[in-house]
Amino acid sequence: MRILALETSGDISSIALWEDGEVVAEDTFPSKMTICEQLAPRIGALLGTSRLADARLDAIAVSSGPGSFTGLRVGLATAKALGHCLDLPVIGISTPLALAAETQPAVGEQIWVLQPARKGKCYISRFIANKDGSVSALAAPEIVTSDEARKQAAARGALLVETGPPQAATIASLAAPLVKTVTGDEHLTLRPTYVGKSQAERTLGVDLGLDGRQQ
């Protein structure tokens, strides 16, 4: 199985070509304010073919957030366009879930993932480690102050993760078991996960209904 994975939730983005449990190729690059210009050319370079159909892909995987408003929009729009054009399933993977999966917690240990949000605040997502090596979400992501999140994590003895965006290869590995379960219309239905209003909404005083649920 060959999966192209995109991770564009932060200022550092990555793409990876994953095949049968191995990373065939990957690219990690600074993308703040330039993700629109960089993503498509880098995907072409990574796949090494002028025709995407020649890449013999089985699925597209993409980091679905929470994270950068623009980065997530560009990543998901690109993934959905590729899925539509190539008639491939598109699998969205929670960004903090991928970060939690990159850790090595003890069974039953809580993993608290902190991602930067507005100044002084962060997105916090809580997970627990399972016996089979996977992690499960304990609650939906929310926005809290960074100091309060760290205090709560320390009080509960949770493993704190503040490492930045996950790798696209992790997104691919989490998506692989889900490829056969998707419905095939994800290029129409898949949406980024946002927590809180975007900067444009805050600046203009409008509410697009994006926060607190998938949109």
LOFI-972015 format. One record per residue: residue number from 1; x, y, z of N, C-alpha, C in turn. Coordinates in nm, 3 decimals, always signed. Example, Ala and Ser with C-alpha at 12.3 -4.5 7.8 and 13.67 -1.06 7.14 Angstrom:
<nodes>
> 1 | +1.319 | -0.569 | +0.780 | +1.230 | -0.450 | +0.780 | +1.320 | -0.330 | +0.780
> 2 | +1.285 | -0.225 | +0.708 | +1.367 | -0.106 | +0.714 | +1.290 | +0.003 | +0.787
</nodes>
This chain:
<nodes>
> 1 | +0.084 | -0.119 | +0.000 | +0.000 | +0.000 | +0.000 | +0.088 | +0.124 | +0.000
> 2 | +0.058 | +0.217 | -0.090 | +0.135 | +0.341 | -0.101 | +0.045 | +0.459 | -0.063
> 3 | +0.091 | +0.537 | +0.033 | +0.013 | +0.651 | +0.084 | +0.097 | +0.777 | +0.074
> 4 | +0.039 | +0.881 | +0.017 | +0.099 | +1.014 | +0.021 | +0.039 | +1.087 | +0.141
> 5 | +0.123 | +1.136 | +0.231 | +0.075 | +1.203 | +0.352 | +0.122 | +1.348 | +0.355
> 6 | +0.032 | +1.437 | +0.401 | +0.060 | +1.580 | +0.410 | +0.039 | +1.624 | +0.554
> 7 | +0.134 | +1.704 | +0.606 | +0.121 | +1.761 | +0.740 | +0.150 | +1.910 | +0.729
> 8 | +0.046 | +1.994 | +0.744 | +0.061 | +2.138 | +0.723 | -0.002 | +2.218 | +0.837
> 9 | +0.001 | +2.165 | +0.957 | -0.071 | +2.229 | +1.069 | +0.008 | +2.338 | +1.138
> 10 | +0.137 | +2.355 | +1.106 | +0.218 | +2.453 | +1.176 | +0.311 | +2.529 | +1.082
> 11 | +0.412 | +2.592 | +1.140 | +0.508 | +2.670 | +1.061 | +0.609 | +2.582 | +0.989
> 12 | +0.622 | +2.457 | +1.033 | +0.706 | +2.358 | +0.966 | +0.614 | +2.250 | +0.911
> 13 | +0.617 | +2.229 | +0.782 | +0.531 | +2.130 | +0.718 | +0.615 | +2.011 | +0.671
> 14 | +0.549 | +1.900 | +0.644 | +0.619 | +1.783 | +0.591 | +0.526 | +1.705 | +0.501
> 15 | +0.586 | +1.633 | +0.408 | +0.514 | +1.541 | +0.320 | +0.593 | +1.412 | +0.317
> 16 | +0.524 | +1.301 | +0.297 | +0.593 | +1.172 | +0.297 | +0.523 | +1.075 | +0.204
> 17 | +0.603 | +0.989 | +0.143 | +0.552 | +0.876 | +0.064 | +0.581 | +0.751 | +0.146
> 18 | +0.476 | +0.683 | +0.185 | +0.483 | +0.568 | +0.276 | +0.436 | +0.444 | +0.201
> 19 | +0.513 | +0.337 | +0.209 | +0.477 | +0.214 | +0.138 | +0.500 | +0.092 | +0.225
> 20 | +0.392 | +0.022 | +0.256 | +0.397 | -0.105 | +0.330 | +0.480 | -0.093 | +0.458
> 21 | +0.456 | +0.014 | +0.533 | +0.523 | +0.030 | +0.661 | +0.657 | +0.099 | +0.657
> 22 | +0.702 | +0.138 | +0.540 | +0.832 | +0.204 | +0.526 | +0.815 | +0.342 | +0.462
> 23 | +0.897 | +0.437 | +0.506 | +0.899 | +0.570 | +0.445 | +0.990 | +0.566 | +0.324
> 24 | +0.932 | +0.582 | +0.206 | +1.008 | +0.576 | +0.082 | +1.077 | +0.710 | +0.055
> 25 | +1.007 | +0.819 | +0.086 | +1.063 | +0.953 | +0.065 | +0.990 | +1.050 | +0.157
> 26 | +1.061 | +1.154 | +0.200 | +0.997 | +1.255 | +0.284 | +1.066 | +1.388 | +0.267
> 27 | +0.995 | +1.493 | +0.300 | +1.045 | +1.630 | +0.286 | +0.986 | +1.714 | +0.398
> 28 | +1.071 | +1.779 | +0.475 | +1.028 | +1.868 | +0.583 | +1.081 | +2.008 | +0.552
> 29 | +0.994 | +2.110 | +0.565 | +1.035 | +2.243 | +0.519 | +0.962 | +2.353 | +0.594
> 30 | +1.029 | +2.469 | +0.617 | +0.960 | +2.585 | +0.676 | +0.852 | +2.632 | +0.580
> 31 | +0.732 | +2.659 | +0.635 | +0.621 | +2.690 | +0.544 | +0.536 | +2.809 | +0.588
> 32 | +0.578 | +2.880 | +0.690 | +0.499 | +2.993 | +0.737 | +0.485 | +3.096 | +0.627
> 33 | +0.361 | +3.130 | +0.592 | +0.327 | +3.229 | +0.491 | +0.359 | +3.184 | +0.348
> 34 | +0.412 | +3.063 | +0.328 | +0.451 | +3.019 | +0.194 | +0.394 | +2.882 | +0.158
> 35 | +0.306 | +2.828 | +0.241 | +0.258 | +2.692 | +0.217 | +0.184 | +2.682 | +0.083
> 36 | +0.111 | +2.787 | +0.045 | +0.038 | +2.784 | -0.083 | +0.133 | +2.766 | -0.202
> 37 | +0.246 | +2.836 | -0.197 | +0.341 | +2.830 | -0.307 | +0.423 | +2.702 | -0.308
> 38 | +0.450 | +2.647 | -0.189 | +0.545 | +2.538 | -0.180 | +0.485 | +2.399 | -0.193
> 39 | +0.362 | +2.379 | -0.147 | +0.313 | +2.243 | -0.127 | +0.306 | +2.162 | -0.257
> 40 | +0.238 | +2.213 | -0.357 | +0.221 | +2.136 | -0.481 | +0.354 | +2.102 | -0.549
> 41 | +0.446 | +2.200 | -0.567 | +0.574 | +2.165 | -0.629 | +0.654 | +2.062 | -0.549
> 42 | +0.646 | +2.069 | -0.418 | +0.720 | +1.973 | -0.336 | +0.659 | +1.833 | -0.346
> 43 | +0.528 | +1.826 | -0.359 | +0.465 | +1.696 | -0.377 | +0.512 | +1.633 | -0.508
> 44 | +0.514 | +1.714 | -0.615 | +0.562 | +1.663 | -0.743 | +0.705 | +1.615 | -0.736
> 45 | +0.791 | +1.693 | -0.667 | +0.931 | +1.654 | -0.655 | +0.946 | +1.527 | -0.572
> 46 | +0.867 | +1.515 | -0.468 | +0.874 | +1.397 | -0.381 | +0.833 | +1.271 | -0.458
> 47 | +0.726 | +1.280 | -0.534 | +0.678 | +1.164 | -0.609 | +0.767 | +1.131 | -0.729
> 48 | +0.840 | +1.231 | -0.778 | +0.935 | +1.207 | -0.886 | +0.872 | +1.173 | -1.018
> 49 | +0.752 | +1.223 | -1.044 | +0.685 | +1.195 | -1.170 | +0.605 | +1.317 | -1.213
> 50 | +0.599 | +1.341 | -1.343 | +0.524 | +1.456 | -1.393 | +0.374 | +1.428 | -1.395
> 51 | +0.336 | +1.301 | -1.395 | +0.195 | +1.261 | -1.392 | +0.166 | +1.194 | -1.258
> 52 | +0.077 | +1.252 | -1.180 | +0.048 | +1.197 | -1.048 | -0.006 | +1.055 | -1.056
> 53 | -0.078 | +1.025 | -1.164 | -0.133 | +0.890 | -1.178 | -0.022 | +0.785 | -1.185
> 54 | +0.096 | +0.824 | -1.229 | +0.207 | +0.730 | -1.240 | +0.269 | +0.697 | -1.104
> 55 | +0.229 | +0.770 | -0.999 | +0.286 | +0.745 | -0.866 | +0.229 | +0.620 | -0.801
> 56 | +0.122 | +0.563 | -0.857 | +0.062 | +0.437 | -0.809 | +0.021 | +0.448 | -0.662
> 57 | -0.046 | +0.555 | -0.627 | -0.089 | +0.575 | -0.489 | -0.217 | +0.497 | -0.460
> 58 | -0.233 | +0.458 | -0.334 | -0.355 | +0.390 | -0.290 | -0.443 | +0.480 | -0.204
> 59 | -0.385 | +0.586 | -0.147 | -0.462 | +0.676 | -0.061 | -0.384 | +0.803 | -0.036
> 60 | -0.457 | +0.906 | +0.007 | -0.399 | +1.032 | +0.052 | -0.432 | +1.048 | +0.200
> 61 | -0.335 | +1.080 | +0.282 | -0.357 | +1.106 | +0.424 | -0.319 | +1.251 | +0.454
> 62 | -0.392 | +1.313 | +0.546 | -0.366 | +1.454 | +0.575 | -0.392 | +1.483 | +0.722
> 63 | -0.309 | +1.565 | +0.779 | -0.327 | +1.612 | +0.917 | -0.445 | +1.707 | +0.921
> 64 | -0.542 | +1.682 | +1.010 | -0.669 | +1.756 | +1.007 | -0.683 | +1.861 | +1.117
> 65 | -0.582 | +1.878 | +1.202 | -0.588 | +1.982 | +1.303 | -0.624 | +1.930 | +1.441
> 66 | -0.634 | +2.024 | +1.537 | -0.625 | +2.170 | +1.521 | -0.483 | +2.218 | +1.489
> 67 | -0.475 | +2.344 | +1.447 | -0.347 | +2.401 | +1.410 | -0.368 | +2.531 | +1.334
> 68 | -0.272 | +2.564 | +1.249 | -0.278 | +2.687 | +1.169 | -0.401 | +2.688 | +1.080
> 69 | -0.478 | +2.795 | +1.087 | -0.600 | +2.806 | +1.007 | -0.569 | +2.791 | +0.858
> 70 | -0.474 | +2.869 | +0.809 | -0.441 | +2.865 | +0.666 | -0.372 | +2.735 | +0.629
> 71 | -0.277 | +2.692 | +0.711 | -0.205 | +2.569 | +0.682 | -0.298 | +2.450 | +0.668
> 72 | -0.394 | +2.438 | +0.760 | -0.487 | +2.326 | +0.753 | -0.575 | +2.336 | +0.629
> 73 | -0.622 | +2.456 | +0.597 | -0.705 | +2.474 | +0.479 | -0.630 | +2.431 | +0.353
> 74 | -0.506 | +2.474 | +0.341 | -0.428 | +2.442 | +0.221 | -0.400 | +2.292 | +0.214
> 75 | -0.362 | +2.233 | +0.327 | -0.332 | +2.091 | +0.329 | -0.452 | +2.006 | +0.294
> 76 | -0.567 | +2.036 | +0.356 | -0.685 | +1.955 | +0.328 | -0.739 | +1.980 | +0.187
> 77 | -0.735 | +2.104 | +0.141 | -0.781 | +2.132 | +0.005 | -0.697 | +2.057 | -0.098
> 78 | -0.566 | +2.053 | -0.074 | -0.476 | +1.982 | -0.165 | -0.503 | +1.832 | -0.161
> 79 | -0.516 | +1.776 | -0.041 | -0.543 | +1.633 | -0.027 | -0.675 | +1.595 | -0.093
> 80 | -0.777 | +1.677 | -0.072 | -0.908 | +1.646 | -0.129 | -0.907 | +1.658 | -0.281
> 81 | -0.834 | +1.756 | -0.333 | -0.823 | +1.771 | -0.478 | -0.752 | +1.650 | -0.539
> 82 | -0.645 | +1.605 | -0.475 | -0.574 | +1.488 | -0.525 | -0.662 | +1.364 | -0.519
> 83 | -0.733 | +1.348 | -0.407 | -0.822 | +1.234 | -0.394 | -0.929 | +1.233 | -0.502
> 84 | -0.984 | +1.350 | -0.528 | -1.090 | +1.361 | -0.630 | -1.035 | +1.331 | -0.770
> 85 | -0.922 | +1.392 | -0.803 | -0.867 | +1.376 | -0.938 | -0.817 | +1.233 | -0.963
> 86 | -0.761 | +1.169 | -0.861 | -0.704 | +1.036 | -0.877 | -0.799 | +0.926 | -0.833
> 87 | -0.919 | +0.965 | -0.788 | -1.019 | +0.869 | -0.739 | -0.960 | +0.782 | -0.627
> 88 | -0.904 | +0.848 | -0.526 | -0.841 | +0.780 | -0.414 | -0.910 | +0.819 | -0.283
> 89 | -0.910 | +0.730 | -0.185 | -0.963 | +0.768 | -0.053 | -0.874 | +0.872 | +0.012
> 90 | -0.936 | +0.961 | +0.089 | -0.863 | +1.065 | +0.163 | -0.894 | +1.045 | +0.311
> 91 | -0.789 | +1.031 | +0.392 | -0.806 | +1.003 | +0.534 | -0.751 | +1.120 | +0.615
> 92 | -0.835 | +1.181 | +0.696 | -0.791 | +1.287 | +0.787 | -0.750 | +1.229 | +0.920
> 93 | -0.635 | +1.272 | +0.971 | -0.582 | +1.224 | +1.098 | -0.564 | +1.342 | +1.193
> 94 | -0.617 | +1.328 | +1.314 | -0.602 | +1.433 | +1.416 | -0.455 | +1.466 | +1.438
> 95 | -0.423 | +1.594 | +1.432 | -0.285 | +1.638 | +1.451 | -0.232 | +1.602 | +1.590
> 96 | -0.304 | +1.633 | +1.700 | -0.252 | +1.594 | +1.832 | -0.247 | +1.443 | +1.851
> 97 | -0.336 | +1.369 | +1.787 | -0.328 | +1.223 | +1.795 | -0.196 | +1.174 | +1.737
> 98 | -0.154 | +1.232 | +1.626 | -0.026 | +1.195 | +1.566 | +0.090 | +1.229 | +1.658
> 99 | +0.083 | +1.346 | +1.722 | +0.189 | +1.383 | +1.817 | +0.193 | +1.286 | +1.934
> 100 | +0.077 | +1.247 | +1.985 | +0.072 | +1.151 | +2.095 | +0.128 | +1.016 | +2.052
> 101 | +0.098 | +0.977 | +1.928 | +0.144 | +0.848 | +1.877 | +0.296 | +0.845 | +1.860
> 102 | +0.358 | +0.960 | +1.849 | +0.504 | +0.964 | +1.833 | +0.579 | +0.948 | +1.965
> 103 | +0.506 | +0.943 | +2.076 | +0.568 | +0.924 | +2.207 | +0.577 | +0.775 | +2.239
> 104 | +0.642 | +0.743 | +2.352 | +0.651 | +0.605 | +2.399 | +0.604 | +0.598 | +2.544
> 105 | +0.475 | +0.617 | +2.567 | +0.422 | +0.620 | +2.703 | +0.407 | +0.479 | +2.760
> 106 | +0.398 | +0.472 | +2.891 | +0.366 | +0.346 | +2.958 | +0.216 | +0.320 | +2.943
> 107 | +0.176 | +0.193 | +2.948 | +0.035 | +0.158 | +2.938 | -0.043 | +0.227 | +3.049
> 108 | -0.151 | +0.293 | +3.012 | -0.234 | +0.364 | +3.107 | -0.188 | +0.505 | +3.137
> 109 | -0.074 | +0.545 | +3.084 | -0.023 | +0.682 | +3.108 | -0.101 | +0.781 | +3.023
> 110 | -0.127 | +0.898 | +3.080 | -0.192 | +1.004 | +3.005 | -0.087 | +1.085 | +2.928
> 111 | -0.123 | +1.121 | +2.806 | -0.038 | +1.206 | +2.722 | -0.115 | +1.334 | +2.694
> 112 | -0.060 | +1.446 | +2.735 | -0.123 | +1.575 | +2.711 | -0.043 | +1.648 | +2.603
> 113 | -0.109 | +1.675 | +2.493 | -0.044 | +1.740 | +2.379 | -0.080 | +1.888 | +2.378
> 114 | +0.022 | +1.972 | +2.381 | +0.003 | +2.117 | +2.375 | +0.052 | +2.169 | +2.241
> 115 | -0.034 | +2.244 | +2.172 | +0.001 | +2.308 | +2.045 | -0.021 | +2.458 | +2.060
> 116 | +0.069 | +2.540 | +2.005 | +0.054 | +2.684 | +2.020 | -0.073 | +2.736 | +1.955
> 117 | -0.142 | +2.826 | +2.025 | -0.261 | +2.893 | +1.972 | -0.232 | +3.043 | +1.977
> 118 | -0.327 | +3.121 | +2.025 | -0.302 | +3.264 | +2.040 | -0.200 | +3.289 | +2.150
> 119 | -0.145 | +3.409 | +2.154 | -0.038 | +3.442 | +2.247 | -0.075 | +3.402 | +2.390
> 120 | +0.014 | +3.325 | +2.452 | -0.007 | +3.283 | +2.590 | -0.103 | +3.167 | +2.607
> 121 | -0.161 | +3.119 | +2.498 | -0.257 | +3.010 | +2.506 | -0.214 | +2.895 | +2.416
> 122 | -0.278 | +2.781 | +2.435 | -0.245 | +2.664 | +2.356 | -0.369 | +2.577 | +2.337
> 123 | -0.364 | +2.492 | +2.235 | -0.462 | +2.386 | +2.222 | -0.413 | +2.271 | +2.310
> 124 | -0.500 | +2.215 | +2.390 | -0.462 | +2.101 | +2.472 | -0.551 | +1.982 | +2.436
> 125 | -0.487 | +1.869 | +2.412 | -0.558 | +1.745 | +2.378 | -0.504 | +1.636 | +2.470
> 126 | -0.594 | +1.558 | +2.529 | -0.555 | +1.457 | +2.628 | -0.581 | +1.317 | +2.574
> 127 | -0.481 | +1.230 | +2.591 | -0.490 | +1.093 | +2.543 | -0.444 | +0.997 | +2.653
> 128 | -0.475 | +0.868 | +2.634 | -0.427 | +0.765 | +2.724 | -0.368 | +0.652 | +2.641
> 129 | -0.260 | +0.594 | +2.691 | -0.190 | +0.487 | +2.620 | -0.259 | +0.353 | +2.643
> 130 | -0.284 | +0.278 | +2.536 | -0.349 | +0.148 | +2.543 | -0.247 | +0.034 | +2.542
> 131 | -0.293 | -0.085 | +2.575 | -0.204 | -0.202 | +2.583 | -0.145 | -0.239 | +2.448
> 132 | -0.220 | -0.210 | +2.341 | -0.172 | -0.249 | +2.208 | -0.077 | -0.148 | +2.146
> 133 | -0.039 | -0.046 | +2.222 | +0.054 | +0.055 | +2.173 | -0.013 | +0.176 | +2.111
> 134 | -0.144 | +0.170 | +2.093 | -0.216 | +0.285 | +2.040 | -0.250 | +0.383 | +2.151
> 135 | -0.304 | +0.499 | +2.114 | -0.349 | +0.597 | +2.212 | -0.493 | +0.635 | +2.181
> 136 | -0.571 | +0.664 | +2.284 | -0.711 | +0.702 | +2.268 | -0.735 | +0.838 | +2.330
> 137 | -0.822 | +0.917 | +2.265 | -0.855 | +1.050 | +2.315 | -0.941 | +1.041 | +2.440
> 138 | -0.911 | +1.127 | +2.537 | -0.990 | +1.135 | +2.659 | -1.091 | +1.248 | +2.654
> 139 | -1.064 | +1.348 | +2.574 | -1.154 | +1.464 | +2.564 | -1.125 | +1.538 | +2.434
> 140 | -1.220 | +1.619 | +2.391 | -1.200 | +1.701 | +2.271 | -1.096 | +1.810 | +2.299
> 141 | -1.023 | +1.853 | +2.198 | -0.926 | +1.961 | +2.218 | -0.994 | +2.088 | +2.267
> 142 | -0.921 | +2.165 | +2.349 | -0.972 | +2.293 | +2.397 | -0.858 | +2.393 | +2.407
> 143 | -0.893 | +2.519 | +2.422 | -0.792 | +2.624 | +2.438 | -0.782 | +2.664 | +2.583
> 144 | -0.660 | +2.663 | +2.638 | -0.633 | +2.707 | +2.775 | -0.503 | +2.787 | +2.773
> 145 | -0.472 | +2.850 | +2.884 | -0.342 | +2.918 | +2.893 | -0.233 | +2.812 | +2.903
> 146 | -0.120 | +2.842 | +2.845 | -0.009 | +2.746 | +2.846 | +0.036 | +2.714 | +2.988
> 147 | +0.042 | +2.815 | +3.074 | +0.086 | +2.792 | +3.212 | -0.009 | +2.699 | +3.286
> 148 | -0.139 | +2.720 | +3.268 | -0.237 | +2.636 | +3.335 | -0.230 | +2.492 | +3.284
> 149 | -0.210 | +2.475 | +3.155 | -0.199 | +2.340 | +3.099 | -0.081 | +2.266 | +3.158
> 150 | +0.031 | +2.334 | +3.171 | +0.150 | +2.268 | +3.227 | +0.130 | +2.233 | +3.374
> 151 | +0.065 | +2.323 | +3.448 | +0.038 | +2.296 | +3.589 | -0.053 | +2.174 | +3.606
> 152 | -0.157 | +2.167 | +3.525 | -0.251 | +2.056 | +3.534 | -0.184 | +1.924 | +3.495
> 153 | -0.101 | +1.929 | +3.392 | -0.032 | +1.808 | +3.348 | +0.062 | +1.757 | +3.456
> 154 | +0.135 | +1.850 | +3.520 | +0.226 | +1.811 | +3.627 | +0.151 | +1.753 | +3.746
> 155 | +0.036 | +1.813 | +3.780 | -0.042 | +1.765 | +3.894 | -0.095 | +1.624 | +3.871
> 156 | -0.123 | +1.590 | +3.748 | -0.178 | +1.458 | +3.716 | -0.073 | +1.358 | +3.673
> 157 | +0.052 | +1.401 | +3.669 | +0.160 | +1.311 | +3.629 | +0.153 | +1.271 | +3.483
> 158 | +0.096 | +1.357 | +3.401 | +0.080 | +1.325 | +3.259 | +0.210 | +1.352 | +3.183
> 159 | +0.229 | +1.277 | +3.076 | +0.340 | +1.300 | +2.985 | +0.305 | +1.421 | +2.899
> 160 | +0.386 | +1.525 | +2.906 | +0.357 | +1.651 | +2.835 | +0.432 | +1.654 | +2.702
> 161 | +0.360 | +1.681 | +2.595 | +0.419 | +1.685 | +2.461 | +0.404 | +1.826 | +2.406
> 162 | +0.517 | +1.890 | +2.378 | +0.517 | +2.025 | +2.320 | +0.621 | +2.030 | +2.208
> 163 | +0.623 | +1.932 | +2.122 | +0.732 | +1.916 | +2.026 | +0.708 | +1.981 | +1.891
> 164 | +0.594 | +2.044 | +1.870 | +0.567 | +2.101 | +1.740 | +0.490 | +2.004 | +1.653
> 165 | +0.476 | +2.034 | +1.524 | +0.394 | +1.949 | +1.436 | +0.449 | +1.807 | +1.429
> 166 | +0.360 | +1.709 | +1.407 | +0.406 | +1.571 | +1.386 | +0.467 | +1.556 | +1.248
> 167 | +0.525 | +1.441 | +1.222 | +0.579 | +1.412 | +1.090 | +0.471 | +1.353 | +0.999
> 168 | +0.480 | +1.384 | +0.872 | +0.384 | +1.330 | +0.776 | +0.388 | +1.178 | +0.774
> 169 | +0.504 | +1.119 | +0.800 | +0.514 | +0.973 | +0.803 | +0.425 | +0.913 | +0.911
> 170 | +0.411 | +0.983 | +1.023 | +0.321 | +0.937 | +1.129 | +0.176 | +0.943 | +1.084
> 171 | +0.142 | +1.051 | +1.013 | +0.007 | +1.064 | +0.958 | -0.023 | +0.945 | +0.867
> 172 | +0.074 | +0.907 | +0.784 | +0.054 | +0.795 | +0.692 | +0.036 | +0.664 | +0.767
> 173 | +0.117 | +0.639 | +0.868 | +0.109 | +0.512 | +0.941 | -0.023 | +0.499 | +1.016
> 174 | -0.076 | +0.610 | +1.067 | -0.206 | +0.606 | +1.135 | -0.321 | +0.590 | +1.036
> 175 | -0.301 | +0.640 | +0.915 | -0.407 | +0.631 | +0.814 | -0.417 | +0.493 | +0.750
> 176 | -0.305 | +0.423 | +0.743 | -0.302 | +0.295 | +0.670 | -0.411 | +0.197 | +0.713
> 177 | -0.434 | +0.175 | +0.845 | -0.539 | +0.080 | +0.883 | -0.680 | +0.127 | +0.850
> 178 | -0.695 | +0.255 | +0.816 | -0.828 | +0.311 | +0.793 | -0.867 | +0.316 | +0.646
> 179 | -0.774 | +0.287 | +0.557 | -0.798 | +0.304 | +0.414 | -0.921 | +0.226 | +0.368
> 180 | -0.935 | +0.104 | +0.413 | -1.046 | +0.020 | +0.367 | -1.179 | +0.053 | +0.435
> 181 | -1.175 | +0.143 | +0.533 | -1.298 | +0.175 | +0.607 | -1.365 | +0.304 | +0.561
> 182 | -1.296 | +0.383 | +0.478 | -1.351 | +0.512 | +0.438 | -1.457 | +0.493 | +0.330
> 183 | -1.542 | +0.592 | +0.314 | -1.660 | +0.578 | +0.227 | -1.633 | +0.615 | +0.082
> 184 | -1.531 | +0.693 | +0.057 | -1.499 | +0.730 | -0.081 | -1.542 | +0.870 | -0.119
> 185 | -1.618 | +0.939 | -0.034 | -1.660 | +1.075 | -0.067 | -1.591 | +1.179 | +0.022
> 186 | -1.475 | +1.143 | +0.076 | -1.405 | +1.234 | +0.169 | -1.363 | +1.364 | +0.101
> 187 | -1.343 | +1.360 | -0.031 | -1.306 | +1.485 | -0.100 | -1.418 | +1.588 | -0.093
> 188 | -1.538 | +1.544 | -0.054 | -1.651 | +1.635 | -0.036 | -1.678 | +1.665 | +0.112
> 189 | -1.651 | +1.572 | +0.200 | -1.697 | +1.583 | +0.338 | -1.588 | +1.615 | +0.441
> 190 | -1.463 | +1.586 | +0.411 | -1.357 | +1.605 | +0.510 | -1.335 | +1.752 | +0.538
> 191 | -1.328 | +1.788 | +0.667 | -1.309 | +1.926 | +0.707 | -1.198 | +1.936 | +0.813
> 192 | -1.130 | +2.051 | +0.820 | -1.032 | +2.069 | +0.926 | -1.099 | +2.083 | +1.062
> 193 | -1.026 | +2.049 | +1.166 | -1.075 | +2.068 | +1.302 | -1.018 | +2.198 | +1.357
> 194 | -1.105 | +2.291 | +1.391 | -1.063 | +2.418 | +1.449 | -1.114 | +2.427 | +1.593
> 195 | -1.036 | +2.492 | +1.677 | -1.077 | +2.516 | +1.815 | -1.058 | +2.665 | +1.839
> 196 | -1.167 | +2.739 | +1.852 | -1.157 | +2.884 | +1.864 | -1.167 | +2.951 | +1.728
> 197 | -1.189 | +3.079 | +1.729 | -1.209 | +3.156 | +1.606 | -1.075 | +3.187 | +1.539
> 198 | -1.081 | +3.200 | +1.408 | -0.962 | +3.238 | +1.331 | -0.928 | +3.384 | +1.357
> 199 | -0.807 | +3.424 | +1.317 | -0.766 | +3.564 | +1.335 | -0.857 | +3.657 | +1.256
> 200 | -0.897 | +3.616 | +1.136 | -0.985 | +3.701 | +1.055 | -1.119 | +3.722 | +1.124
> 201 | -1.175 | +3.616 | +1.184 | -1.302 | +3.629 | +1.256 | -1.287 | +3.723 | +1.374
> 202 | -1.176 | +3.710 | +1.447 | -1.156 | +3.796 | +1.563 | -1.136 | +3.941 | +1.521
> 203 | -1.060 | +3.962 | +1.415 | -1.031 | +4.098 | +1.369 | -1.155 | +4.168 | +1.315
> 204 | -1.235 | +4.095 | +1.238 | -1.352 | +4.154 | +1.173 | -1.479 | +4.144 | +1.257
> 205 | -1.471 | +4.071 | +1.368 | -1.588 | +4.059 | +1.454 | -1.699 | +3.977 | +1.395
> 206 | -1.664 | +3.875 | +1.315 | -1.764 | +3.788 | +1.254 | -1.751 | +3.647 | +1.312
> 207 | -1.854 | +3.568 | +1.295 | -1.854 | +3.431 | +1.344 | -1.898 | +3.338 | +1.231
> 208 | -1.803 | +3.260 | +1.179 | -1.834 | +3.167 | +1.071 | -1.874 | +3.030 | +1.122
> 209 | -1.882 | +3.016 | +1.254 | -1.923 | +2.888 | +1.311 | -1.819 | +2.779 | +1.297
> 210 | -1.691 | +2.816 | +1.288 | -1.586 | +2.716 | +1.267 | -1.532 | +2.658 | +1.397
> 211 | -1.546 | +2.730 | +1.507 | -1.480 | +2.688 | +1.629 | -1.564 | +2.585 | +1.703
> 212 | -1.493 | +2.496 | +1.771 | -1.558 | +2.401 | +1.860 | -1.617 | +2.280 | +1.791
> 213 | -1.602 | +2.271 | +1.659 | -1.653 | +2.155 | +1.587 | -1.584 | +2.146 | +1.453
> 214 | -1.599 | +2.034 | +1.384 | -1.538 | +2.020 | +1.254 | -1.615 | +2.102 | +1.152
> 215 | -1.539 | +2.172 | +1.067 | -1.602 | +2.251 | +0.962 | -1.526 | +2.228 | +0.833
</nodes>
